[in-house]
Amino acid sequence: MPREFKVPVGNGVDINVFDWQGDGPPILLIHATGYHARCWDSVIKHLPNRRIFAVDLRGHGRSDNPEPPHPWNVYGEDI
């Protein structure tokens, strides 16, 4: 199971991150709109022992959901 933690990204918003603690260069996985970080679980099982970060973007999964709108550029700034 991954380690889970929050990262403050500004304006009082925290995003949720799942960390599969393995070896090698880290892999960052970002979901499409309408999904959440755990949608990557079936992919991650094919990458055993790798260091992988999967992020819940703002308004998704376990991340904070501030009042909309959420312009597209804000997601990139959060990451």
Secondary structure as UniProt FT lines:
FT   STRAND          3..10
FT   TURN            11..12
FT   STRAND          13..20
FT   STRAND          23..30
FT   TURN            33..34
FT   HELIX           37..40
FT   HELIX           41..44
FT   TURN            45..46
FT   TURN            48..49
FT   STRAND          50..56
FT   TURN            58..59
FT   TURN            61..62
FT   HELIX           72..78
//
